[in-house]
């Protein structure tokens, strides 16, 4: 059976922590930032853990991540 291919677009969006969990960026911090508060922009800058429901989809797209 051939190797599974990694979706490169997905591989660029996630990073693995030291404990093996996946982290992702938050949505909503690319443009239209002038009406968002500084606190909101700061909280959007932090990375969050991928939810349990999405973990299956991400691991299918990035089997070797």
C-alpha positions as CSV (number, residue, x, y, z in Angstrom):
1,X,0.0,0.0,0.0
2,X,1.5,3.4,-0.9
3,X,2.2,6.1,1.6
4,X,-0.5,8.6,2.4
5,X,0.2,12.1,1.1
6,X,0.2,15.1,3.4
7,X,-2.0,18.1,2.5
8,X,0.6,20.8,2.4
9,X,-1.9,23.6,2.9
10,X,-3.0,21.9,6.1
11,X,0.5,21.1,7.3
12,X,1.4,24.8,7.2
13,X,-1.5,25.8,9.4
14,X,-0.8,23.5,12.4
15,X,2.1,22.9,14.8
16,X,2.7,20.1,17.3
17,X,3.5,21.0,20.9
18,X,6.0,19.1,23.0
19,X,3.3,17.0,24.5
20,X,2.0,16.0,21.1
21,X,-1.1,18.2,20.9
22,X,-1.9,20.3,17.8
23,X,-2.2,24.1,17.9
24,X,-3.7,26.4,15.4
25,X,-4.1,30.2,14.8
26,X,-7.4,32.0,15.5
27,X,-9.5,33.3,12.7
28,X,-10.3,37.0,12.3
29,X,-6.9,38.8,12.5
30,X,-6.0,39.4,8.9
31,X,-7.9,42.5,7.9
32,X,-10.6,44.9,9.1
33,X,-8.7,45.4,12.3
34,X,-9.4,49.1,12.9
35,X,-12.7,48.6,14.7
36,X,-11.5,45.7,16.9
37,X,-10.2,46.5,20.3
38,X,-6.6,46.0,21.4
39,X,-7.6,43.4,23.9
40,X,-9.6,41.5,21.2
41,X,-6.6,41.6,18.8
42,X,-4.3,40.4,21.5
43,X,-6.5,37.5,22.3
44,X,-6.8,36.7,18.5
45,X,-3.0,36.6,18.4
46,X,-2.7,33.6,20.7
47,X,-2.7,30.0,19.4
48,X,-5.3,27.5,20.6
49,X,-5.4,23.8,20.8
50,X,-7.3,22.0,18.0
51,X,-10.6,20.7,19.3
52,X,-11.3,17.0,19.8
53,X,-14.0,17.1,17.1
54,X,-11.6,18.5,14.5
55,X,-8.6,16.4,15.5
56,X,-9.7,13.4,13.3
57,X,-9.9,15.6,10.2
58,X,-6.5,17.2,10.8
59,X,-4.8,13.9,11.4
60,X,-6.2,12.5,8.1
61,X,-4.9,15.5,6.2
62,X,-1.5,15.4,8.0
63,X,-0.8,11.8,8.8
64,X,2.9,12.4,9.6
65,X,2.6,15.6,11.5
